[in-house]
Structure formats: C-alpha cells, structure tokens
Amino acid sequence: MSSKKILITGGAGFIGSHVVRLFVKKYPDYTIFNLDKLTYAGNLMNLRDIENESNYRFIKADICDEEHIRALFQEHRFDGVVHLAAESHVDRSIADPSAFVRTNVMGTVNLLNAAREIWTDFNDKRFYHISTDEVYGSLGETGFFVEETPYDPRSPYSASKASSDHLVRAYFHTYKMPVVLSNCSNNYGSYQFPEKLIPLAINNIKHLRPVPVYGKGENIRDWLFVEDHARAIDLIFHQGVLGETYNIGGANEWKNIDLIHALCEIMDTQLNRAPGTSAGLISFVKDRAGHDMRYAIDFTKLNTALGWKPSLDFREGLQKTVVWYLENENWLNQVTSGDYTHYYEQQYVKR
C-alpha cells in the first residue's frame, strides 16, 4: 500500500495518537489523515512531536456528521481506514447511552457508507474496525475470550460497540467490503485521559487525593500496553485476512485492588514517600452498575498468524507509565484543567 492515503479516526485520542505516530513515522510514503472531533478525550497535544511531518494531516470532524464525512471521502479518496473514534467510558455510557449509540453505531455506519461509495474497486483497500473485549461480556474464574466467543455485552458502551462490530461484518458479507476487525483488552500507557483507572490513580496519588476503587476491587482485567496495541494494529491493517477478527491481549490478568497496590508501591518510590503512604489513599466506593467481573483474552490467533506478542510484562509497563506521567506534568495539568482545548485553534485554525 505504498503512496496511500490512510484515514485514522479518533487519532487525537489515547490509542489513536499512538497509532497515528507509528504510521507517520514508519510509513513516510503514506499520507496519514487524523480525523478527530476533539472532545474532552481528543487532544492534539498528544501529537506535537509529529504534527509538522510532511505526511501528516489533521481534520477536525465528527463521524456523526454524515454529509461532512461523505464530502471528506470524496475530496481525499482515502485508500484505507483505521477506525478508532468512539465514546469509550463505561460510566459515561451509563449516564448517557444515546451519545454512545450515535457515535459508536451511526458514526461507524457513516464511515462504512462513505468508503463504499468511493471504493468502486475494492482492490488494495481496507476498512479496519477496532473494538473491545467488553462485547464478550464477563468471564468466570477460568477461561479466555476467543474470536468465536458469543457476544454478551453488559453496558451501553459495550452494547454500542457490539452493534458496530456486527454492522462491519454485515458490510463484509453483504457488500464484500474489505474489512478486518480486532477486539482488545484494557489499554494503559502514556497520553491516556485521566478518567481511566491507572492515570486517575497516578494523578490522585500525586496530589494525595483519595484513590477510588469499585466494590472490593476484585474485578479482574487483562492489561495491554498501548504501544504493543499500536504494533498489533499495524500488523492487522497490513497483513490481516479480510473478514477476520483478531483478539489482542496483554497476558496480564490483575485484580483491580492488586494493580492499585502495585501502583502505590511504585508511586511511593518515585515520589520518595514513606512506604504505605499511597496505599493509605485507597477508597472503596459503590460498585459500578453491571460491572463485569473478569476479562481475559486469548491472542493465540494473532500470535500464530502474524507473529505478534506483548513486548513487556505489566510491572515493567506500569513503571514506564508512572515515570511518563510524572515527567509530563504539564500535559497532565493541561488536560485535567481543559486548557488543551485552545491548542487546536492556536496550531491549526490560524495556519
């Protein structure tokens, strides 16, 4: 796919920014278009290091705006789509399910329709839809999610993602659209908006604020380092078999409370605090409605087919993540205050 135009939706977000950076640096012959609405979780400061690269373009747009999306596809004639744009926070979906249906379902349909209109010939074209392991529901004490696991979403967020997954597959079977899909476990790493567990805990510990933990903290998650996820996305986009789904996991199952205690130990060391200082901030709160007990992914298919595997274990990744947030205090302060909203106007509107 040399000299191609690749659209990455949600490219100013947490995972998206890592994918944009990887593609811009690794594929200088591509032109990478980053399309993002710049909601609270979309932050162009995440991409300051590559924003002036000759093969990078930014487009401020909403995937729910059907006419705008169609016009952009007609204008730029994208050859490939990496679709990451989504409402993604479970708590927010419980408060406002409709917003998740609009973005995650209708927004995906708008992109599919726009691509199908301009791709009169599907040769060398690809629509890659990135999803979540939450569509599979909740596991018991044993077992793993595999690509054939029946869908059983338990939150408005996971239900909206399950709907979009089904639609992408339907376009493959009905229209022969050249699609691939992936479902990933919980991501962590740099540039994650601090409403999610790990950056929220880091920020709260730093400021000696309570660290909230749902229920008894016994829910189990499989943690995937975001840079490893970006590598997997690169492989699947370029080498994945059309119509196939690939699960991406970190092989890092941790109870939430054990994760928080490990994080507290690292923070005490990094901040030169007495052992146990951070752990004293742990505050158990009422459990989330419909809270899935355990997620764990079997990524054998991805490993066997494309040779992917995680590059580091969780403690190493957690240490690296903590150091990044502590060394990037300005970024954290700006996103928590909302000051980053002016960055788009300063860097792009006035160009």
VENJO-V299902 format. One record per residue. N is the residue number from 1. RES is the residue in three letters. SS is DSSP state (H for helix, E for strand, C for the rest). Layout:
N/RES/SS, N/RES/SS
This chain:
1/MET/C, 2/SER/C, 3/SER/C, 4/LYS/C, 5/LYS/E, 6/ILE/E, 7/LEU/E, 8/ILE/E, 9/THR/E, 10/GLY/C, 11/GLY/C, 12/ALA/C, 13/GLY/C, 14/PHE/H, 15/ILE/H, 16/GLY/H, 17/SER/H, 18/HIS/H, 19/VAL/H, 20/VAL/H, 21/ARG/H, 22/LEU/H, 23/PHE/H, 24/VAL/H, 25/LYS/H, 26/LYS/H, 27/TYR/C, 28/PRO/C, 29/ASP/C, 30/TYR/C, 31/THR/E, 32/ILE/E, 33/PHE/E, 34/ASN/E, 35/LEU/E, 36/ASP/E, 37/LYS/C, 38/LEU/C, 39/THR/C, 40/TYR/C, 41/ALA/C, 42/GLY/C, 43/ASN/C, 44/LEU/H, 45/MET/H, 46/ASN/H, 47/LEU/H, 48/ARG/C, 49/ASP/C, 50/ILE/C, 51/GLU/C, 52/ASN/C, 53/GLU/C, 54/SER/C, 55/ASN/C, 56/TYR/E, 57/ARG/E, 58/PHE/E, 59/ILE/E, 60/LYS/E, 61/ALA/C, 62/ASP/C, 63/ILE/C, 64/CYS/C, 65/ASP/C, 66/GLU/H, 67/GLU/H, 68/HIS/H, 69/ILE/H, 70/ARG/H, 71/ALA/H, 72/LEU/H, 73/PHE/H, 74/GLN/H, 75/GLU/H, 76/HIS/H, 77/ARG/C, 78/PHE/C, 79/ASP/C, 80/GLY/E, 81/VAL/E, 82/VAL/E, 83/HIS/E, 84/LEU/C, 85/ALA/C, 86/ALA/C, 87/GLU/C, 88/SER/C, 89/HIS/C, 90/VAL/H, 91/ASP/H, 92/ARG/H, 93/SER/H, 94/ILE/H, 95/ALA/H, 96/ASP/C, 97/PRO/H, 98/SER/H, 99/ALA/H, 100/PHE/H, 101/VAL/H, 102/ARG/H, 103/THR/H, 104/ASN/H, 105/VAL/H, 106/MET/H, 107/GLY/H, 108/THR/H, 109/VAL/H, 110/ASN/H, 111/LEU/H, 112/LEU/H, 113/ASN/H, 114/ALA/H, 115/ALA/H, 116/ARG/H, 117/GLU/H, 118/ILE/H, 119/TRP/C, 120/THR/C, 121/ASP/C, 122/PHE/C, 123/ASN/C, 124/ASP/C, 125/LYS/C, 126/ARG/E, 127/PHE/E, 128/TYR/E, 129/HIS/E, 130/ILE/E, 131/SER/E, 132/THR/E, 133/ASP/H, 134/GLU/H, 135/VAL/H, 136/TYR/H, 137/GLY/C, 138/SER/C, 139/LEU/C, 140/GLY/C, 141/GLU/C, 142/THR/C, 143/GLY/C, 144/PHE/C, 145/PHE/E, 146/VAL/C, 147/GLU/C, 148/GLU/C, 149/THR/C, 150/PRO/C, 151/TYR/C, 152/ASP/C, 153/PRO/C, 154/ARG/C, 155/SER/C, 156/PRO/H, 157/TYR/H, 158/SER/H, 159/ALA/H, 160/SER/H, 161/LYS/H, 162/ALA/H, 163/SER/H, 164/SER/H, 165/ASP/H, 166/HIS/H, 167/LEU/H, 168/VAL/H, 169/ARG/H, 170/ALA/H, 171/TYR/H, 172/PHE/H, 173/HIS/H, 174/THR/H, 175/TYR/H, 176/LYS/C, 177/MET/C, 178/PRO/C, 179/VAL/E, 180/VAL/E, 181/LEU/E, 182/SER/E, 183/ASN/E, 184/CYS/E, 185/SER/C, 186/ASN/E, 187/ASN/E, 188/TYR/E, 189/GLY/C, 190/SER/C, 191/TYR/C, 192/GLN/C, 193/PHE/C, 194/PRO/C, 195/GLU/C, 196/LYS/C, 197/LEU/H, 198/ILE/H, 199/PRO/H, 200/LEU/H, 201/ALA/H, 202/ILE/H, 203/ASN/H, 204/ASN/H, 205/ILE/H, 206/LYS/H, 207/HIS/C, 208/LEU/C, 209/ARG/C, 210/PRO/C, 211/VAL/E, 212/PRO/E, 213/VAL/E, 214/TYR/E, 215/GLY/C, 216/LYS/C, 217/GLY/C, 218/GLU/C, 219/ASN/C, 220/ILE/E, 221/ARG/E, 222/ASP/E, 223/TRP/E, 224/LEU/E, 225/PHE/E, 226/VAL/H, 227/GLU/H, 228/ASP/H, 229/HIS/H, 230/ALA/H, 231/ARG/H, 232/ALA/H, 233/ILE/H, 234/ASP/H, 235/LEU/H, 236/ILE/H, 237/PHE/H, 238/HIS/H, 239/GLN/H, 240/GLY/C, 241/VAL/C, 242/LEU/C, 243/GLY/C, 244/GLU/C, 245/THR/E, 246/TYR/E, 247/ASN/E, 248/ILE/E, 249/GLY/C, 250/GLY/C, 251/ALA/C, 252/ASN/C, 253/GLU/E, 254/TRP/E, 255/LYS/E, 256/ASN/H, 257/ILE/H, 258/ASP/H, 259/LEU/H, 260/ILE/H, 261/HIS/H, 262/ALA/H, 263/LEU/H, 264/CYS/H, 265/GLU/H, 266/ILE/H, 267/MET/H, 268/ASP/H, 269/THR/H, 270/GLN/H, 271/LEU/C, 272/ASN/C, 273/ARG/C, 274/ALA/C, 275/PRO/C, 276/GLY/C, 277/THR/C, 278/SER/C, 279/ALA/H, 280/GLY/H, 281/LEU/H, 282/ILE/E, 283/SER/E, 284/PHE/E, 285/VAL/E, 286/LYS/C, 287/ASP/C, 288/ARG/C, 289/ALA/C, 290/GLY/C, 291/HIS/C, 292/ASP/C, 293/MET/C, 294/ARG/E, 295/TYR/C, 296/ALA/C, 297/ILE/E, 298/ASP/C, 299/PHE/C, 300/THR/H, 301/LYS/H, 302/LEU/H, 303/ASN/H, 304/THR/H, 305/ALA/H, 306/LEU/H, 307/GLY/C, 308/TRP/C, 309/LYS/C, 310/PRO/C, 311/SER/C, 312/LEU/C, 313/ASP/C, 314/PHE/H, 315/ARG/H, 316/GLU/H, 317/GLY/H, 318/LEU/H, 319/GLN/H, 320/LYS/H, 321/THR/H, 322/VAL/H, 323/VAL/H, 324/TRP/H, 325/TYR/H, 326/LEU/H, 327/GLU/H, 328/ASN/C, 329/GLU/H, 330/ASN/H, 331/TRP/H, 332/LEU/H, 333/ASN/H, 334/GLN/H, 335/VAL/H, 336/THR/H, 337/SER/H, 338/GLY/C, 339/ASP/H, 340/TYR/H, 341/THR/H, 342/HIS/H, 343/TYR/H, 344/TYR/H, 345/GLU/H, 346/GLN/H, 347/GLN/H, 348/TYR/H, 349/VAL/H, 350/LYS/C, 351/ARG/C
